[in-house]
């Protein structure tokens, strides 16, 4: 199956305001459950860790769902570029996924393929565009974002309790040890 993208490319404008946290959401291509295996979830964790070191942000919350990810982060630098932070996270996961599929499941790759009118092909892991980015500038909004994230697996019946979903910062906030990735601090 080949998908021909339209001439309009979705873009997202990021607001790089000092002192603001960012609530991000990335959705998998065509809402496929590309993050439903520990392997791909670990790629996401690795990408968050790498981006956190490179771009100097505090990670305040996250949840990795089968077809999307929520992240709450707080840039430590006065001057930062959210588009570069998002790009580094998403590209890292996409490259690992496509590389793994080429070696281990090449028959799946056509489901991710996009052919452009000029003949160029690419494989998508993420839905096109920058995803969702909402600036948060007070503690109340940040905590509401974290509560919303943590409730996702329970609402979707993937876990009976927020702390039973390994791929969420809820376990860190509950003081548990078995973490996919630790938070830097909490809002406030």
N, C-alpha and C positions, 0 to 999 in steps of 0.2 A: 504494500500500500504506500502510495506516495502522497504527501501533503504539500500543497503549494501555498506558501504564505502569501498573504495579500501585500499590496504595496505599502501599507501603513504599518510602521513599526511602533509598538507600544513602548513608551518610555516613562520613567518615573523621575520626578524631580525630588531631590533630597534637600532637606534644609539642615545645614551644618551649623546649628546654633550652639555656641558654647554653653555648658551647664545643662543641656537637655539630654535625657535618656532617649533611646530609640526602641520602639516596639516594632519588630520586624516579623513578617510572615513570608515564607517562600513556599510555593506550591509546585508539586511535581508535574511534569509534562502531562497534559490531558487528564490530570488528577489520578494518574496511575499510582498504584501502591508500590512505588519504587523504594520506599523506606520501610518495608515490612519485614526485612531480615536484619539480624544483628550485624551482619557484614556491612550493609549500607548505612545503618545507624552509626556504626563505629567510624565510618568515613566522615559522617557529619560531625561527630565529636572531635575527630582529628582536625577537621577544617576549622572548627570553632577555636580549638586550642592554638593552632597555628596563627589564625587571624588575630586572636587576642594578644599574642606575643608581638606580632609584626605591627599591628595598628594601635596598640596600647589602649585597650578599653577594659572596663570592668564588666564581667558577665554577671548579671543579676538574676536571670531566669531563662529557662528554655523548656520546651517539650518537643520531642520528635514523634510525630504521628506517622501512620503508614503512607500518607500522600501529601503531607505538608509539615512545616516546621515553624514554631514560634520562638523568637529570641528577644530578650530584653537586655540591652547593653548600654553602657555609659562611657563615652569616649573621655579619656583622661587628658588628652591634649586640647589646648584652646582652639587650634586650627586642625581640622580633620576633614576627611572626605568620605561620607557614608557610602557613596557609590563605589569607591575603591574597597571598602570593608566588605560590602555585600558581594561585590564581584569576586574577591579573593575566597570567600566562603563557598559561594555557589560553584565557581570554576573548579575548585579543588575536588569537591564531591563529584561533579559531572565527569571530570577527567578520570578519576578512579573508577567510576561506574562503567564508563564506556570501555576503558582498558580491560576491566574484569570481564565484561560481556564479550569482547573480541576474543579473549582466550578461552572462556568457559561456557558461553552461551550465545554464539554468533547468530543463531536463528532468531533470537529475541531482538537484535539490533534494528531490523526494519521497522519495528513498532515505534522507535525513537527517531527515525530518519526524517529529515526535512530536505526537500529538494527545492532550490531556488530557481527562478526563471532563467538565470544565467548559467544553470547547470551545476552550480556548486551544491555539495551535500554537506549536511552536518547532522549530528545526533544531539537530541535534547534530553536532558535529565529534568530540567526545570521549565516551568511555564515561561514563555517569553515575557520580557519586561522586568522591571526592577522589583516586583513583588509589592508588598505593603510595608510602608514605613510611616510610623506616627511618632512625632516628637512628643515626649512627656516632660513636663517641667515642674511637677510637684510630686511629693512622696505618695499622696493619696492615689494619684493616677498610676504610678508605678506599681503600688501594691495591688490595685485592681487588675492590672495587666497580669501580674504574677498569679493571682487567684484564678483568673480566667484560663491561663495556660494550664495550670495544674489540674483544673477540673476537666480539661478536654478528654483524657483517656477514660475517665469515669462516665462522662456524658455519652461517649461512644461505646461504652461497655467493653472496653479493652482491659479494664482493671476494676476491681471492686472498691479500691481506695486509691487516692492520689499517690500514696507512698508505695503502692504495689506496682506502679509503672516505672520500670528501671530507667527509662529514657526521658526523665524529667528532673528538674531541679527541686521538686517537692521532697525528694529523699534528703537532699542537703539541708533544706529548711527544717526537716524533722530531726536532724542530727544523726542520720544513719551513715554507716560506713561504706557500704557497697555502692559507690557512685560511678556513673559513667563519666561525669565531669563535675568538678567542684566549682562553686561560685566564688567570686572574689570578695564580695560583701553583700549586704542587703541595702535596699534603698533607705535613705534617711540617714 
